[in-house]
Amino acid sequence: VVGRWSSAEEEITVRVAGDIAAAEWPAVVYIYRYRSYSRTVTLADNSEERVTYSFTIPLLYIALSRARVHCTVILLDYKPDVCKYTDGMLDELRQRSDVCRIIDH
């Protein structure tokens, strides 16, 4: 999808995160419906642990790495305290508002 807005000097292109890995963009708006997954894994000592994960981090990394100037992240249905890795990454990004802006609903 390519659209032109009267306030934009150039085209605004909508792409899937995996499809933008080969190019850089002046700015990226990353919109993602947050989903987490849980499963029980067996550790090296044969104990079991419930692990919660999300595909947010790898897809967000692609978006951030392709933005030359700025990245805005819009996370839908985000729930803190579900995945410690996602929470940690978002906490770090919130401290870098010069690079990334986080909007979560």
N, C-alpha and C positions, 0 to 999 in steps of 0.2 A: 504494500500500500504506500503510495506516495501522495502527499498532499501539499498544497501551497496555501499559506496563510498570508493575509495582507501585511502582517507585521514582520514576516520572515523574508530575508533577502534571498535565501536559497530554499530549495525543497526540503521538507521534513520527511524523512523516510522511516517507516515502521518496519522493524525486523525482529525475528526470533533471536534470542541471545546467542545461540549456537551458530547462527548464520553471519554474525558480525565479527568473528574472530580474525578474519583476514584483512580487515581495514580499520583505520582509526577515524574517529568522528570528533568534531569540535566539542560536542556535548552529547551526553547520553541520558535518557530518561528510562530507567529500568523499572518496569511494572511487573510485579510477581504476586501471585496468590500463594501465601505461605502455607506449606503443608509439612507436617513432621511425621516421621515413621518410627516405630519402636519395635525392637526385637531383642530376644535374649541371646547372648553370645557366650560361648565357653572360653574362658581365659586359659593362659598357659598352665596355671596351677589347678586346672579342672573345676574351678569355681565358676559360677554363672553370674552374669551381670546384665541388667536391662539397659540397653543403649538406645538413645533417641537421637535421630539425625534428620537432616533436611538437605535438599538439593539447592537450598538458597545460596550457600557459600560458593560452590563452584560456578554457578551461573552469575552470581553477583561479581565474582572475580573477573569473569570475561567482560562484563559490562564496564567495570572500573578500569580494566586494562586497555580498553578501546577508546575511552574518553580522553582526549588530549587536554581539555581544559577543566571540565566540570561534569559531575555525574549526580543526578537526582534519583533517589531510590524511593519507590512507592511500594510498600508491602501491604497487601490486603490480608486480613484475618490473622495478623501476627499476634502471637501470644508469648509474652516473655516468660522466662523460667521453665521453658519446655525443653529447649536444646541449648546447653551451656556454650557450645561452640558458636552458634548463631548469635546468641546474646553477647558473647565476648567480642565478636567481630563488629556487631552493630554499635556497641559501646565505644569501641575504638573509632569507628567512622563518625560517630556523633561529635567527637572531640576535634574532628578535622573538617569543619564546616567550609573551609576554603577549598576543599577537594570534593566533598560529597555532602548532600543534604538528605536526611532520612525522614520520610513521612510514613508513619504506620497507622493503620486503622484496625 
